[in-house]
Amino acid sequence: MDHPMEGRGRAGPRARGCVIAVLVAVGVVCLLALCMLWQIHRTLDRTPPDVGAFTHSAATRTAGVDAARRSSASLTNLTSALSWAIPLGTSVADSCQTEDQNPFMGAARWAPINCVRSSVRYLAFDGDISTRLHQLDAVLAEQKWVGSGQLPHTLTGMATWMSQAGGDPSPAVSQRGSTEPPGSQPICLSTTYGPATQQELAHGGLGVRLRVSVAELPCTPRADTGDIQMNGTLDKSAADGTIYLAWHPLSTFAVSRSAYTAHRYVAAFSLVDSYAVQSTPTTSPPSR
């Protein structure tokens, strides 16, 4: 006669096998359900609004010409006041685009079409950094650029704040053969401004913002280029519904690294002008 414990011992593996089979079956059902939901999702009309029609309309073209003139004049006014800085070049990206705010399941929700011109003027300079930051602050204030956000509203204030907060986590300047005291951090500043006459710029709204970034090795200045820069390559945005009207790219990394061979500091003035916005339906247009 079999011992009772032996019967329970033989039943254990069979029970575990049943549990595994049930779990596998549940997994297959869930996978099939997900596949079905995905197929339903893909059958929905997700065609973006007609960005091309808005981009090439007379009103948008006129606004784009005004933005180009405005951006060029603003950057020229700023940089011409900095006689001690060496111009390195200017990049431009001008595009109109929308984006799907519901990219996963259900009907698409397209953001308003927004046309933006991003111009970046690069400069190199040397000299005492405290003096240069004060000079930059003075020029920005004189030309009615006002700091925005919660951080200090001047480059000098940003430098002071960063030194009090422990500085940038980049390698110490002293490790690069500098004569500065051990523990000094390389300059790596970035702050944002708006015209004094402009109210705070809403996301996706009409208006202008200026980012000013100052850096030294090993930092790369921050720049709002309006394109995609990764691993030294330059690409236009591949998002659905993006049309470029102008694209004259410069690699921020390449420009700064070349400048560092002859100069200590690099500044990037990024002027971003959102010059045309059109409201769009919250869902994709009906299929035809």
C-alpha positions in Angstrom: 0.0 0.0 0.0 1.3 3.4 -0.9 2.3 5.7 1.9 0.1 8.9 2.1 3.2 11.1 1.9 4.2 9.5 -1.3 0.9 10.3 -2.9 1.1 14.0 -1.9 4.7 14.1 -3.2 3.6 12.9 -6.7 0.7 15.3 -6.8 2.9 18.4 -6.1 4.7 18.5 -9.5 1.4 17.9 -11.3 -0.2 20.9 -9.4 2.8 23.1 -10.3 2.5 22.1 -13.9 -1.2 23.1 -13.9 -0.4 26.5 -12.4 2.3 27.1 -15.0 -0.1 26.1 -17.8 -2.7 28.5 -16.5 -0.2 31.4 -16.3 1.0 30.7 -19.8 -2.6 30.7 -21.1 -3.4 34.0 -19.3 -0.2 35.5 -20.8 -1.2 34.4 -24.3 -4.7 35.9 -23.9 -3.3 39.2 -22.6 -0.8 39.3 -25.6 -3.7 38.7 -28.0 -5.7 41.4 -26.4 -2.9 43.9 -26.6 -2.3 43.0 -30.3 -6.0 43.6 -31.0 -6.0 46.9 -29.2 -2.9 48.0 -31.1 -4.5 47.1 -34.4 -7.6 49.1 -33.5 -5.4 52.0 -32.6 -3.5 51.8 -35.9 -6.8 51.8 -37.9 -7.8 55.1 -36.4 -7.1 58.1 -38.7 -4.0 59.8 -37.2 -3.2 62.1 -40.1 -1.8 65.4 -38.9 -3.4 68.7 -39.7 -2.4 70.3 -43.0 0.8 72.0 -41.8 1.9 72.8 -45.3 -1.2 74.9 -46.0 -0.6 77.0 -42.9 3.2 77.2 -43.4 2.9 78.5 -46.9 -0.1 80.9 -46.3 0.5 84.5 -47.0 0.1 85.5 -43.4 2.6 82.9 -42.1 5.2 83.8 -44.8 4.9 87.5 -43.9 5.3 86.7 -40.2 8.4 84.5 -41.0 10.1 87.3 -42.9 9.5 89.6 -40.0 10.9 87.0 -37.6 14.0 86.6 -39.7 14.6 90.4 -39.8 13.8 90.7 -36.1 16.2 87.9 -35.0 19.0 89.1 -37.2 18.8 92.6 -35.9 18.5 91.5 -32.2 21.6 89.3 -32.4 23.6 91.9 -34.3 22.7 94.6 -31.8 23.8 92.3 -28.9 27.1 91.0 -30.4 28.2 94.3 -31.9 28.3 95.7 -28.4 30.8 93.1 -27.4 33.9 94.3 -29.2 36.1 91.9 -27.3 34.3 88.8 -28.6 35.2 86.9 -31.7 32.3 85.8 -34.0 32.3 82.1 -34.8 29.1 81.8 -36.9 25.3 81.6 -36.8 23.0 78.7 -37.1 19.4 79.0 -38.2 16.4 76.5 -38.1 13.0 77.8 -39.1 10.2 75.2 -39.0 6.4 74.8 -38.6 5.2 71.7 -36.8 2.6 70.0 -34.7 2.8 66.9 -32.6 0.4 64.2 -31.5 -0.3 64.6 -27.8 -1.9 61.2 -27.6 0.6 58.9 -29.4 -0.3 55.6 -27.9 -4.0 54.6 -27.8 -7.1 56.2 -29.1 -7.7 59.1 -31.5 -4.8 61.6 -32.1 -4.8 64.9 -30.3 -2.7 67.4 -32.4 -1.1 70.4 -30.7 -1.6 73.8 -32.4 0.7 74.3 -35.4 3.6 76.4 -34.3 6.2 78.1 -36.5 9.5 78.9 -34.8 12.7 80.4 -35.9 15.8 79.5 -33.8 18.9 81.5 -34.5 22.1 80.8 -32.5 25.1 83.2 -32.7 28.4 81.8 -31.3 31.2 83.9 -29.9 34.6 83.2 -28.4 36.5 85.4 -25.9 39.2 85.6 -23.3 40.0 87.8 -20.4 38.9 88.0 -16.7 35.6 86.1 -16.6 34.1 88.2 -13.8 34.7 91.3 -15.9 33.3 89.7 -19.0 30.1 88.5 -17.2 29.5 92.0 -15.8 29.9 93.4 -19.4 27.5 90.8 -20.8 25.0 91.6 -18.1 25.3 95.3 -18.8 24.7 94.9 -22.5 21.7 92.7 -21.9 20.2 95.1 -19.5 20.9 98.1 -21.8 19.0 96.3 -24.6 16.0 95.6 -22.4 16.4 91.8 -22.0 14.9 90.7 -18.7 15.8 87.4 -17.0 13.0 84.8 -16.5 12.5 81.8 -14.3 13.3 81.1 -10.7 17.1 81.1 -11.0 19.2 84.3 -10.8 18.4 86.7 -13.5 21.9 87.7 -14.5 25.0 85.8 -15.6 26.9 87.2 -12.7 24.2 86.1 -10.3 24.1 82.7 -11.9 27.9 82.3 -11.4 27.6 83.3 -7.8 24.7 81.0 -7.2 26.5 78.1 -8.8 29.7 78.7 -6.7 27.6 78.8 -3.5 25.7 75.6 -4.6 28.9 73.7 -5.2 29.3 74.6 -8.9 29.0 72.5 -12.0 29.9 68.8 -11.5 32.4 68.9 -14.3 36.1 68.1 -13.6 37.9 70.8 -11.6 39.8 73.5 -13.5 42.9 72.7 -11.5 43.0 69.2 -13.1 43.5 70.9 -16.5 46.7 72.7 -15.5 45.0 76.0 -14.4 46.7 78.4 -12.1 43.4 78.9 -10.3 42.9 77.6 -6.8 42.3 73.8 -6.4 38.6 73.0 -6.5 37.6 75.7 -8.9 35.0 74.7 -11.4 34.9 75.5 -15.1 32.4 78.1 -16.2 29.2 76.5 -17.5 26.4 79.0 -17.3 23.0 79.3 -19.0 20.1 81.6 -18.3 17.0 82.7 -20.2 15.7 86.2 -21.0 12.7 87.8 -22.6 12.0 91.4 -23.9 11.1 93.8 -21.1 7.9 94.6 -22.9 6.8 91.0 -23.3 4.7 89.2 -20.7 5.8 85.7 -19.7 5.9 83.5 -22.8 3.4 80.7 -22.6 4.3 77.3 -24.0 3.4 77.2 -27.7 2.4 80.8 -27.7 3.6 83.8 -29.7 6.8 85.6 -28.5 10.5 85.6 -28.2 13.0 84.2 -25.7 16.8 84.5 -25.5 19.1 81.9 -23.9 22.6 83.1 -23.1 25.1 80.4 -22.3 28.8 80.8 -21.4 31.2 77.9 -21.1 34.8 76.8 -21.0 36.3 73.4 -21.3 35.1 70.7 -20.8 31.6 72.2 -21.1 29.7 72.7 -24.3 27.5 75.8 -24.2 23.7 75.1 -24.2 22.0 76.2 -27.4 18.4 76.1 -28.6 19.2 75.1 -32.2 15.8 74.0 -33.4 17.2 70.8 -34.8 18.6 67.5 -33.4 22.2 67.2 -32.4 23.4 63.9 -31.2 26.9 62.4 -31.2 28.2 65.1 -33.5 25.5 64.5 -36.1 22.9 67.1 -37.2 19.4 66.2 -38.2 16.1 67.8 -38.9 13.2 66.8 -36.6 11.6 63.7 -38.0 8.3 64.2 -36.1 5.1 63.9 -38.2 3.9 67.3 -39.5 7.2 69.1 -39.4 8.2 71.4 -42.4 11.5 73.3 -42.5 11.6 76.6 -44.1 15.3 77.3 -43.4 18.0 75.1 -42.0 21.6 76.3 -41.8 23.0 74.1 -39.1 26.2 74.4 -37.0 27.2 71.8 -34.5 27.4 73.4 -31.1 30.0 70.8 -30.0 32.2 71.2 -33.1 32.1 75.0 -33.0 33.0 75.2 -29.3 35.7 72.6 -29.5 37.3 74.4 -32.4 37.1 77.7 -30.6 38.7 76.2 -27.4 41.9 75.6 -29.3 42.6 79.4 -29.4 40.2 80.9 -26.8 39.2 80.1 -23.3 35.5 80.9 -23.4 32.6 80.3 -25.8 29.2 82.1 -25.6 26.0 81.0 -27.4 23.1 83.5 -27.9 20.0 81.4 -28.8 17.1 83.6 -30.0 13.9 81.6 -30.4 11.1 83.5 -32.1 7.6 81.8 -32.1 6.1 83.9 -34.8 2.9 82.0 -36.0 0.5 79.7 -34.2 -2.7 78.1 -35.5 -5.2 76.3 -33.3 -6.0 72.8 -34.6 -8.8 70.2 -33.8 -8.2 68.1 -30.7 -8.5 64.9 -32.8 -7.5 63.8 -36.2 -9.8 64.9 -39.1 -12.3 62.3 -40.3 -11.2 59.8 -42.9 -12.0 60.4 -46.5 
